[in-house]
């Protein structure tokens, strides 16, 4: 059985509800095993900062949506340069 790094935390943005909630998946260790969460954008930013998340896109796990989906949605909810700002990458 492969070791799981519990220090790695991942977020995959799934969408935005009509009433302004951000839908996303959150995983610890294994991105294939995730929980679905819904937060307002300010709470989502705090959640991501507190968990030092790495953003992943649908294409990372063989799904059909292109990686650009993540960047487009992130920009549409006000995250500067997609997920890089939130993950601490430059």
N, C-alpha and C positions, 0 to 999 in steps of 0.2 A: 504494500500500500504506500503510495507516495506521501511524503511529508507535506503538510499544509502550513504555510507561513501566516500565522494569525496576525502579524503586523501589517499585512497588505490589505488595504480596504479599497473597494471599487464602487463607483457609481456609474450607472448607465441611465441617461435621461430618456424617458419614454414619451413625454408629452406634457401638454398644459391643458388643464380643464377650462371650460368656459368661464368659471367663476374665479380663475386666477391661481389655482393650485398647480404646482409643478409635480408631475408624476415621475418617479424614478425607481430604479432597482439599486439595492445596496447589498454588497457582499463582503465577507471577511474571509481572506485566504483563497477561496476558490470562486472565481467569478461565475461559474456555472451554477452555483447554489446561492440564490439571492432572495431577499424579501422585497416586496413592493411597498413603497412608502409614498406619501403625498404630503407636501409642505408648501407653505407660502414662500415666495422667493427669499425674503430676509432670513427666515428660519432655515431654509435650504443652504444659504451661504454659511451660516453659523455651523450647521451640521457638517458641511464639507470641511470647513476649517478645523473644527474640533476633532474630526476623524482623519485628517490629512489624507483625503481620498485621491485616488488616481481615476481619471475619467476614462471610460471605455465606450466604444460605439458598438452598434449592433453587428457590424461586419466582423468584429474581433472573434465572434463565436459562430461564424458560418451562417448568420441570418442574411436575408436578402437585401435589407436596406443598406444604402451606402454610408460610409463614415461621415460624409458631409452632413448627414441628418443631424448628428450631434452638434456640430459647429453652428449650423443654421438655427437650431432650436436654442442653443445657448445664447447666441447673439440676440435672438428675438426676445429672450427674457432678461436681457440687460447684462449678461456676462461679457466682459470686454472681448478678448480674443479667444472665443470658445472656451474650452475647458482648461487650456494651459494656465490661465490666470488662477483658477481655483486650485489646480494641482500643484502650483508653485513652480512650474516650468517656465523657462524664459525663452 
